[in-house]
Amino acid sequence: MPLPPPAQVGQSFSEIDTPALVLDLDAFERNLVTMAAYTQGHGVRLRPHAKTHKSPEIALRQIAHGAVGQCVQKVSEAEILVAGGVHDVLVSNEVAGAAKLDRLAQLARQARISVCVDHLDGVREATEAAARHDVVLDILVEIDVGGRRCGVAPGEAAVRIAEAVARSNTLRFGGLQAYHGTAQHMRSIDERSEAIERAGVSVRNTVERLTQAGLSCATIGGAGTGTYEIETGSGLWNEIQAGSYVFMDADYARNRQANGEPFRNFEHALFVLAGVMSKPVPDRAVVDAGHKAAAIDSGLPVPFRREGLVYSKPSDEHGVLTGDPIAVPHRGDRILLVPGHCDPTVNLHDWYVCVRGLHTADAHVEALWPIAARGALT
C-alpha cells in the first residue's frame, strides 16, 4: 500500500514535502509529442518501455500519442498495466517457469500479450501454459545482437526456435526481438552507430534465413532512447522500444551527437526535489535525498541549472552539496536534482508529483499519479 503523497493537488510548488519525485508536466508532454512525431514521420511503430515509468497513467498518455502498446520486463508489470487499461503488452524478456507463464497466459484473456523466447525449452513451456488456459501467445524470438545478455545466436539457431513456435497450436510467431542495451550509453555517435550497424548484420542475416524457411517477421523490435534514430535509419527495425525519452536522465544527457554537442532530443522532465536540512559551513549544505531517493548506478544526481554546485557523498538519507558559498543553498531551500538513472529512481518512490509551470512563479501541483508497478519484480 503506497504511503500518502508528499503534496496535494492545487498546492504551490513551495508546499511540496521533500524528498519527492517531481514530474515537469510541460516538458513531459513535449517529450511525448517529439517522439510521437518522429516515429510517425519515419513510419515505425512506437512501443515505449514501461520499466522506465511503471505507470498506467503514463502508458495511456503514450498510447494516446500513437504508441501501439507497451513493453515491460516482468509479468507483474504487465498485470498492472493491463489492470490499468493497457490492451497490448510485450514482455520484452524471457519468462521461465510454469507459475509465471500461467499468469501470463491468464492475462492473455484480457489483452494481447507477447513474450520473448531464446531457447526451445521456452517454446515448450509457453506452449503448455497457453494450452492450459486456452489462449494464444504472440512470440518474438530474441537474438543476441551484441549485448551478451539474453538472446539466441542469430541465424540458424534462431530459425530453429522460430520454426518450433510456428509448429505450436497455441503460439504465434511475431518476429524478432533485437535490442542492443549496451549501445544505448556509448557516448559518441560513431560508437553507437558502429554497434547498431553490427547488430543490423545479425538481424538481416536472420531475417533472410527465416524467409528461406517460409517465415516472415511482422515485428523487428528493439532500439532505445540512445539509438532509436540509428535503428530507424537502418530500414530493418520497425518497432521502437525507447523508454527513458519521457524523462531524460543525466546519464543519457552525457551522450554526444555528431557535432560533439550533448544529446538534446528530449528535455529533462523528472526530478528528485530535495530540501536543504543543514548548512554547517558556507561552502557545504546537506539535503534530505540520498541512496533511498535517487539511484546512483549510472552516476550521481546532477543539480538542475545550478552552475558550480556539485552533489556528492550520498548516504542512505543524505546528500552533500558543495561549491562556491554564493552558489550553495541555505537551510530550508529546495533544489531539483536530475537523477543519473531514471528507471531505478522511479522504483524508489510511491508517487509522481506532477507540476505545471515548474520553472515559473506559478508552479503548482496539477496531479498525483501512483507509481503502480513500483516493486513489481516477478
C-alpha positions in Angstrom: 0.0 0.0 0.0 1.5 3.3 -1.0 2.3 6.0 1.5 0.4 9.3 1.4 1.7 11.6 -1.3 4.2 14.4 -0.4 1.8 17.0 -1.8 -1.8 17.7 -2.6 -3.4 18.7 -5.9 -3.6 22.5 -6.1 -0.7 23.2 -3.7 2.1 25.5 -4.8 5.5 24.1 -5.7 6.9 25.5 -2.4 4.4 23.4 -0.4 5.7 20.0 -1.7 7.3 18.0 1.0 10.8 16.6 0.4 12.2 14.4 -0.9 9.7 14.0 -3.7 9.7 12.7 -7.3 8.6 15.6 -9.4 7.4 15.4 -13.0 7.5 18.6 -15.0 4.3 18.1 -17.0 5.2 20.7 -19.6 8.5 19.1 -20.5 7.0 15.6 -20.2 4.2 16.4 -22.7 6.7 18.0 -25.1 8.8 14.8 -25.0 5.7 12.7 -25.8 4.9 14.9 -28.8 8.6 14.8 -30.0 8.9 11.1 -30.0 5.4 10.5 -31.5 6.1 12.9 -34.3 9.5 11.2 -35.0 8.1 7.7 -35.2 5.0 8.6 -37.2 7.1 10.7 -39.6 9.5 7.8 -40.2 6.9 5.0 -40.5 7.9 3.0 -37.5 5.8 1.8 -34.6 6.4 3.1 -31.0 6.1 0.6 -28.2 7.6 2.5 -25.2 9.2 0.7 -22.3 7.1 0.9 -19.1 10.0 -0.4 -17.0 11.0 3.3 -17.0 7.8 4.8 -15.7 5.9 1.8 -14.1 2.7 3.8 -14.5 -0.6 3.1 -16.4 -1.3 6.8 -16.3 1.8 7.5 -18.4 1.3 4.4 -20.6 -2.2 5.6 -21.6 -0.8 9.0 -22.4 1.8 7.5 -24.7 -0.8 5.4 -26.4 -3.0 8.5 -26.9 0.0 9.9 -28.7 0.1 7.0 -31.1 2.1 4.2 -29.3 0.8 0.7 -30.3 1.2 -0.6 -26.7 3.9 -1.0 -24.1 6.9 -3.1 -23.3 7.6 -4.5 -19.8 10.3 -6.7 -18.3 8.2 -8.5 -15.7 4.9 -10.4 -15.7 3.8 -8.3 -12.7 4.4 -5.1 -14.6 2.2 -6.5 -17.4 -0.5 -7.4 -14.9 -0.6 -3.8 -13.5 -0.7 -2.2 -16.9 -3.5 -4.4 -18.2 -5.5 -3.7 -15.0 -4.9 0.0 -15.7 -6.4 -0.2 -19.2 -3.4 -1.1 -21.5 -4.5 -3.7 -24.0 -1.3 -4.6 -25.9 1.8 -5.6 -23.9 5.1 -7.2 -24.9 7.2 -8.8 -22.2 10.5 -7.9 -23.9 12.2 -10.6 -21.8 12.3 -14.3 -21.3 9.8 -15.7 -18.8 10.8 -19.1 -17.2 8.7 -21.4 -15.1 5.1 -22.6 -15.1 3.9 -20.2 -12.4 4.9 -17.0 -14.2 3.8 -18.4 -17.6 0.4 -19.3 -16.2 0.0 -15.8 -15.0 0.9 -14.5 -18.5 -1.5 -16.9 -20.2 -4.3 -15.8 -17.9 -3.5 -12.2 -18.8 -3.9 -13.1 -22.5 -7.7 -13.5 -21.9 -7.8 -9.7 -21.2 -5.2 -8.2 -23.6 -2.9 -9.0 -26.5 0.2 -10.5 -24.8 3.6 -11.1 -26.4 6.7 -12.6 -24.9 10.3 -13.3 -25.9 11.9 -16.7 -26.1 15.6 -17.6 -26.8 15.5 -21.4 -26.2 13.4 -24.4 -27.2 12.6 -25.0 -23.6 11.0 -21.6 -23.5 8.9 -22.5 -26.6 7.7 -25.7 -24.9 6.9 -24.0 -21.6 4.9 -21.2 -23.3 3.1 -23.7 -25.5 2.0 -25.7 -22.4 0.9 -22.6 -20.5 -1.1 -21.3 -23.4 -2.8 -24.7 -23.8 -3.7 -24.9 -20.2 -5.5 -21.6 -20.4 -6.9 -22.0 -24.0 -5.2 -18.8 -25.3 -2.7 -17.9 -28.0 0.5 -16.1 -27.1 2.5 -14.0 -29.6 6.2 -14.8 -29.6 9.2 -12.9 -30.6 12.5 -14.8 -30.9 15.2 -12.8 -29.1 18.6 -12.8 -30.8 21.8 -11.6 -29.3 22.9 -8.6 -31.3 25.9 -7.7 -29.2 24.6 -7.1 -25.7 25.8 -10.5 -24.5 22.7 -10.9 -22.2 19.7 -12.8 -23.3 19.2 -13.9 -26.9 19.9 -16.9 -29.1 22.7 -16.7 -31.7 21.5 -15.0 -34.9 21.0 -17.2 -37.9 20.2 -20.9 -38.0 19.8 -21.2 -34.2 17.1 -18.5 -34.2 15.4 -20.1 -37.2 15.1 -23.4 -35.3 13.3 -21.7 -32.4 11.0 -19.7 -34.8 10.1 -22.9 -36.6 9.2 -24.6 -33.3 7.0 -21.6 -32.4 5.3 -21.8 -35.8 4.5 -25.5 -35.3 2.7 -24.8 -32.0 -1.0 -24.6 -31.9 -1.0 -22.1 -29.1 1.8 -19.8 -30.1 2.0 -17.3 -32.9 5.4 -16.3 -34.4 5.5 -12.5 -34.5 9.1 -11.7 -35.4 12.4 -10.8 -33.7 13.5 -9.0 -30.6 16.8 -7.3 -31.4 17.6 -4.9 -28.6 21.2 -3.8 -28.0 21.2 -2.4 -24.5 24.9 -1.8 -24.2 24.9 0.6 -27.2 22.4 3.0 -25.5 25.1 4.6 -23.4 28.1 4.6 -25.7 29.0 8.2 -25.6 29.9 9.0 -29.2 27.6 8.8 -32.1 30.2 6.8 -34.0 30.4 4.2 -31.3 26.6 3.8 -31.2 26.3 3.7 -35.0 29.0 1.1 -35.3 27.3 -1.1 -32.7 23.9 -0.9 -34.3 25.4 -1.5 -37.8 26.9 -4.7 -36.5 23.6 -5.6 -34.9 21.9 -4.9 -38.2 24.1 -7.5 -39.9 22.8 -10.1 -37.4 19.2 -9.0 -37.9 19.4 -9.0 -41.7 21.1 -12.5 -41.8 18.4 -13.9 -39.5 15.5 -12.4 -41.5 16.9 -13.8 -44.7 17.2 -17.3 -43.2 13.7 -17.0 -41.8 12.4 -16.0 -45.2 14.1 -19.1 -46.7 12.3 -21.2 -44.1 8.9 -19.6 -45.1 8.6 -17.4 -42.0 8.0 -13.7 -42.1 8.8 -11.1 -39.4 5.9 -8.8 -38.8 7.9 -7.2 -36.0 11.6 -6.5 -35.6 11.7 -4.8 -32.2 14.4 -3.1 -30.2 16.1 0.3 -30.0 16.2 2.6 -27.1 16.5 6.3 -26.3 20.2 6.3 -27.2 20.0 4.7 -30.6 16.4 4.8 -31.9 17.4 7.1 -34.8 20.1 4.7 -35.9 17.8 1.7 -35.9 15.1 3.6 -37.7 17.6 4.7 -40.4 18.7 1.1 -41.0 15.3 0.2 -42.5 15.3 -3.0 -40.5 13.8 -2.3 -37.2 10.1 -1.4 -37.4 9.1 -1.2 -33.7 11.0 1.2 -31.4 11.1 0.4 -27.6 12.6 3.6 -26.2 11.6 4.3 -22.6 13.7 6.9 -20.9 12.8 9.6 -23.5 9.8 10.6 -21.4 12.1 11.7 -18.6 15.6 12.1 -20.0 18.0 11.4 -17.1 21.5 12.7 -16.5 23.3 9.7 -18.0 21.5 9.9 -21.4 22.4 13.6 -21.4 26.1 12.6 -21.5 25.7 11.0 -24.9 27.0 13.1 -27.8 25.6 13.9 -31.2 27.6 14.0 -34.4 28.7 17.6 -33.8 30.0 16.7 -30.3 27.2 18.5 -28.6 25.2 16.8 -25.8 22.2 14.7 -26.8 19.3 17.1 -26.5 16.4 15.4 -28.4 14.4 15.4 -25.2 14.1 17.6 -22.1 14.7 16.8 -18.5 11.3 16.2 -17.1 11.9 14.1 -14.0 13.5 15.4 -10.8 14.1 14.5 -7.2 13.1 17.5 -5.2 15.4 17.7 -2.2 15.3 20.0 0.8 18.4 21.5 2.4 18.4 20.3 6.0 21.7 21.6 7.1 24.4 24.1 6.1 27.2 23.6 8.6 29.7 25.7 6.7 29.4 28.3 3.9 30.6 26.0 1.1 28.7 22.9 2.1 25.0 22.0 2.5 23.2 18.7 3.2 20.0 17.7 1.5 17.4 15.0 2.5 17.9 12.9 -0.6 20.4 10.1 -0.6 20.5 6.5 -1.8 16.9 5.9 -0.9 15.7 8.8 -3.1 17.9 8.5 -6.2 19.7 5.6 -7.9 23.4 6.1 -8.5 24.3 3.1 -10.6 24.7 5.4 -13.7 26.2 8.3 -11.8 25.2 10.8 -9.1 22.2 13.1 -9.4 23.0 16.5 -11.0 21.7 19.8 -9.6 19.5 21.3 -12.3 20.5 24.7 -13.7 22.8 25.3 -10.7 26.2 26.0 -12.2 29.1 25.4 -9.8 27.1 23.3 -7.4 28.0 19.6 -7.0 26.1 16.8 -5.4 28.3 14.2 -3.7 28.8 11.7 -0.9 25.3 10.3 -0.7 24.4 8.1 2.2 21.0 6.5 3.0 19.2 9.7 3.7 21.7 12.5 3.0 23.4 14.1 0.0 26.1 16.8 0.2 26.1 19.9 -2.0 29.4 21.7 -2.3 30.6 24.8 -4.3 31.2 28.5 -4.0 29.5 29.8 -0.9 27.4 32.1 -3.1 26.1 29.1 -5.0 25.4 26.8 -2.1 21.8 27.0 -1.0 20.7 27.7 2.6 18.9 25.7 5.2 15.2 25.4 4.2 15.9 25.9 0.5 15.0 23.4 -2.1 16.8 22.0 -5.1 15.9 20.0 -8.2 18.2 17.0 -8.9 18.3 15.2 -12.2 18.7 11.5 -11.5 21.6 9.7 -13.0 19.3 6.8 -14.0 15.6 7.4 -14.1 14.3 3.8 -14.1 15.5 2.6 -10.7 15.0 6.1 -9.2 11.3 5.8 -10.1 11.2 2.5 -8.4 12.2 4.2 -5.1 9.1 6.3 -4.9 5.3 5.8 -4.5 4.1 8.9 -6.3 4.7 11.2 -9.2 4.1 14.8 -8.1 3.0 16.3 -11.4 3.8 20.0 -11.5 2.5 22.5 -14.1 4.7 25.5 -14.9 7.6 24.1 -12.9 10.1 26.8 -13.7 7.7 29.7 -13.3 6.4 31.7 -10.4 3.0 30.0 -10.8 4.4 26.4 -10.4 1.7 24.2 -8.8 0.7 20.6 -8.3 -1.7 19.6 -11.0 -1.9 15.8 -10.4 -0.7 13.0 -8.3 0.0 9.7 -10.1 0.7 6.5 -8.2 3.8 4.5 -9.3 1.6 1.5 -9.5 4.2 -1.0 -10.6 6.8 0.0 -8.0 8.5 -3.1 -6.8 6.9 -5.3 -9.4 9.8 -7.8 -9.8 8.2 -11.1 -10.5 
